[in-house]
Amino acid sequence: VAVDVPALVAALDGGDRRALARLLTVVEDGATEDRRAVVAALHPRAGRARVVGITGAPGVGKSTLTAALAGALRARERRVAVLAVDPSSPRTGGALLGDRIRMQDHHDDDGVFVRSMAARGHLGGLAAAAPLAVLVLDAAGFDDVLVETVGVGQSEIEVVAAADTTVLVLAPGMGDAVQAAKAGILEVPDVFVINKADHGGAGRLASELTSMLDLGEHGEERPSVVRCVAVRGEGVDEVLAAIDARASARGSAARRGAARARAAVLGIASEVVRRGLVGLPDPDGRGTALDALAERVDERGIDPFAAADLLLERWRRDA
Amino acid sequence: VAVDVPALVAALDGGDRRALARLLTVVEDGATEDRRAVVAALHPRAGRARVVGITGAPGVGKSTLTAALAGALRARERRVAVLAVDPSSPRTGGALLGDRIRMQDHHDDDGVFVRSMAARGHLGGLAAAAPLAVLVLDAAGFDDVLVETVGVGQSEIEVVAAADTTVLVLAPGMGDAVQAAKAGILEVPDVFVINKADHGGAGRLASELTSMLDLGEHGEERPSVVRCVAVRGEGVDEVLAAIDARASARGSAARRGAARARAAVLGIASEVVRRGLVGLPDPDGRGTALDALAERVDERGIDPFAAADLLLERWRRDA
């Protein structure tokens, strides 16, 4: 079925939720031509939203905090979209998160929109799909886009690093500050949140974190450390204040905007190439060129680098 | 400094550890020409090693189990290499793991080699670097290559999925089986290990897992569930037996070999393109083409998809 992009964009402007969901599906998994058309139509309308990346290990209460932040932003009459990048199926994390936000009395509130995106199943990966989903949500007029993802994994780190402001959620008993460092994102976050601050060990975690930050050189950009109990809504306004403070920090918005654009362009280009390479037919008619080459590599008939060179050469000639 | 690939390969054959380390550095971060030469020289010598992927959330005792498995394999006089894919710096995970293995009386044992690879800092990412590091270790004559990585993240899942046998490590109290599913790799593992089986909740975790597996359809390929206490070496031989059983399962080795070759070729090709795209100079002489395009995207002068198309077109013309 062909996608009627102009009709979807017009419906989006009218606040049509189904059009929004459809456009997200197109940029995540659609044909290259359709994605190209959607991005061309929506990019001029985007650029207003604030993008907040929220990350942390499983079990720290990331989704609960995201839901609480969405609620606090709604209380300020901001329109909020949540993009939950879930390494498992779209059914689990995102649906749970949607339920949590609805529990906070935002049922039928069209100022909140939750979208779950599976990390698997995207041909070219998150690096292309996530920035385009953010673009669609931005163009749909949301003031804040909260991108929630687990804090480990190279692709996931890249996605969060492209946000305007990044939040790393920690919790006592879920590993110490050293493990937070191992989560891979310690250099990136603007705000550290110690969630479950009513649990034992929160004070120790906070002081470990502070010592760690004292060792680094941050200048004006030193990350904030905020404690909260997201499940009871305690400290959530303080988390939001810390995010606001960083978002308005001199110069950072422009710098992040260009970095985000760079990541999006590179992600899209890489995905276009990857789709092209995967789909390239074998000249001898045995399925795809990639599968035929992989078989020869496995049989030691050619080495993988030479096979990659051949594959690229063929793609370049065909494209 | 130019890399003398033939000399390094000759030294590798002589069992020179420094040559091995150097070759790993070349395939991970070297110039494209050097990587190409190393792969061409080593691929014909590789293909004998068994590759075991070991994954799990932070805190489940993944590194401890990996060290214990390495010890058990050494006791069988197998030569073992460990590739620790660490999302943080090369200093933490890998060094710790090395210490643990050495503590098990393998100090100065040249049948064990530990290499840590940071998930960040590779231009084209893990998808290219990890398979090439495995290739080098395979060509160096190790019987088993244990690839240890945190169980979340799209790139990390791809790396582990390319192993001959995959092990997912869980622990009681670190989240239930549903969280294991959220770790994103539940469809992949051949062996589930419940580590810290002496802790309360191990029985419940095992039965949750079994119920979950009962719901799926696996045929002959049903994953094993094994309990152990890696820190005391209990159950480690059973884990190894489960790995051995899966590795010898009919047909699986050939299938995995081709899949691994496919992942390696695609990873290398994607990285070659990515390096090319990142390094492409701007025709107007203002740094790189990518940065110039990103700036125009950020200023809304061009949309990111059109920018990606332009970048690819220029790269194709130049290459």
Interface residues (C-beta under 8 A of the other chain):
Chain A: R35 R36 V39 A40 L42 H43 P44 G47 A57 P58 G59 D86 P87 S88 T92 G93 A119 R120 G125 L126 P131 L132 L135 V150 V152 G153 Q154 S155 E156 I157 M174 G175 V178 Q179 A181 K182 A183 G184 L186 A254 G257 A258 A259 R260 A261 R262 A264 V265 L266 I268 A269 S270 V272 V273 R274 L277 V278 L290 D291 L293 A294 E295 V297 D298 R300 D303 P304 F305 A306 A307 A308 D309 L311 L312 R316 A319
Chain B: R35 R36 V39 A40 H43 P44 G47 A57 P58 G59 D86 P87 S88 T92 G93 A119 R120 G125 L126 P131 L132 L135 V150 V152 G153 Q154 S155 E156 I157 M174 G175 V178 Q179 A181 K182 A183 G184 L186 A254 G257 A258 A259 R260 A261 R262 A264 V265 L266 I268 A269 S270 V272 V273 R274 L277 V278 L290 D291 L293 A294 E295 V297 D298 R300 D303 P304 F305 A306 A307 A308 D309 L311 L312 R316 A319
